[in-house]
Amino acid sequence: MEMISIWIAAILTLGIFSFLYKDNPLYKACEALFVGVSAAYWAIVFYFDNIYKKFYEGAVTAEEPDYFLWIGAILGLLFLTRLVPKIGWVSRWPMALIVGATAGLWMVGYFVSNAMNQIGNTISNIIARDELTGAIAWGETFGTMVILVGVVSGLVYFFFSKEHKGVFGATAKVGTWFLMVTFGASFGYTVMSRMSLLIGRVDFLLGDWLGILR
Amino acid sequence: MKRQIPLVIVFVFGTLMVIQYFVPHENSEIVKGFLLDWIVIIGIFALALGLWSLVQVSIDKINSRKENWEYPLVTLISLTVMIFFGFTSHAEDASWWGYFLAIAVLLAALWMLAQGLMGNAANRNVKSLSALGLVIVFSLLAIFDGSWEFKFYTAEGLTNQMFVHFFDYIMIPLQATMFALLAFFITSASYRAFRARNLLATLLLISALIVMLRFTPGPWGEYLAKTSSWVMNVPNLAAQRAIVIGIGLGIVATALKVILGIERGYMGKG
């Protein structure tokens, strides 16, 4: 059974790689297969994680059922009214609940984590000190200074309400230097992660399938 | 009425979540927990809608015999088979023939049903009756074949041998290879991007090279690893922070627009 499975996996792997030559029926079939299998996989996993574990075990079979969960299920059923055009507008209610609650949750959560905490980490402890001796750690201090300059100049670059001229323009220009270093680092990081996946697939083909690598 | 009630719901629940954050009380956490549970439960129904949409689009393509109509068929078959595996368990050491026969009958029944619902009016009754007959055969197989059974209320389907095999030997290889495929395209993109035409392009080139070469063995390896670590933790972190702060402020502005009813795109038309 496992041997057949490895052969299937190898054929599918080669099917996807065949796109490097040109778009072809084998690649398209593999792509369609992936869409179907992954959609079904996530549907099953979400069903058991949410409907079964959270709702069924929490509101139906539990010793002390949580009846509030039924409201979620009813709202979920209202979502399906979208399938009936005449009453499809009712599906906006559960959608509104998701959008409203998420907006409220994110508004404060992201303001604290993305804005306040990041600003706090940037401007606090600019002068770094050695934990044991208490002397100034010049290397780390240089790093925190560079971070402060990078954050301020980066933010200035993203501020488009004022024309980028004079001191403001020069600061924005420094911001673009930092941004380019970041884009380069992210690009390099992505290249390496994709290479790592490619090595994994070649390792599978030459090792598990053909048995050349052991 | 159709548009006012959703606006009120958004405002009430959005404000409730904002206030909840500033109320350090047990009940406040309970309210938040319920809302998050509801969102998750509603989400699964949204997923069901998505699946229905996928099925509808695929059947439309198949029935209209548009170019490449065979591929939606592959999608539908794999979708049905994987869902079947997920909701069934198979007895160990039992024969697989009954199980695979049931899958074949199920697929045939669904095919006939789709043809009956969406096909020509002339053949509609014949195909619908055929679908009904196949569903009866499938039900008999499900009742009398003891080698497998449906498991809707226990998560045994997740450990079904076929479900696990489809995940390990079909889904994972396809997913990993699709991402691995990008290695080739990203290499060709870097050939075009990495040209030191000016200061900005040179900075991009140097930082990317340092990060890519950080695992290089040899005398330069340690130096490159340290430099790469500095690039990631200092200039990269600085610009990332600037971007993250911008995103945070953007989310606050958008959330405010949504809660106050200025942004209404989520309601769609009508």
Interface residues (C-beta under 8 A of the other chain):
Chain A: M1 S5 I6 I8 A9 L12 T13 I16 F17 F19 L20 K28 A29 C30 E31 A32 L33 F34 V35 G36 V37 S38 A39 A40 Y41 W42 A43 I44 V45 F46 Y47 F48 N50 I51 Y52 K53 K54 F55 Y56 G58 F68 L69 I71 G72 A73 L75 G76 L77 F79 L80 R82 L83 G88 W89 R92 W93 P94 M95 A96 L97 I98 V99 G100 A101 T102 A103 G104 L105 W106 M107 V108 G109 Y110 F111 S113 N114 A115 Q118 I119 N121 T122 G143 V146 I147 L148 V149 G150 V151 S153 G154 L155 Y157 F158 G175 T176 W177 F178 L179 M180 V181 T182 F183 G184 A185 S186 F187 G188 Y189 T190 V191 M192 R194 M195 L197 L198 G200 R201 F204
Chain B: K2 R3 I5 P6 L7 I9 V10 F11 V12 F13 G14 T15 L16 M17 V18 Q20 Y21 F22 K32 F34 L35 L36 D37 W38 I39 V40 I41 I42 G43 I44 F45 A46 L47 A48 L49 G50 L51 W52 L54 N68 E70 Y71 P72 L73 V74 T75 L76 I77 S78 L79 T80 V81 M82 I83 G86 F87 Y153 A155 G157 L158 F163 H165 F166 F167 D168 Y169 I170 M171 P173 L174 Q175 A176 T177 M178 F179 A180 L181 L182 A183 F184 I186 T187 S190 A193 L199 L200 A201 L203 L204 L205 I206 S207 A208 L209 I210 V211 M212 F215 W230 V231 M232 N233 V234 P235 N236 L237 A238 A239 Q240 R241 A242 I243 V244 I245 G246 I247 G248 L249 I251 V252 T254 A255 L256 V258 I259 Y266 M267 G268 G270
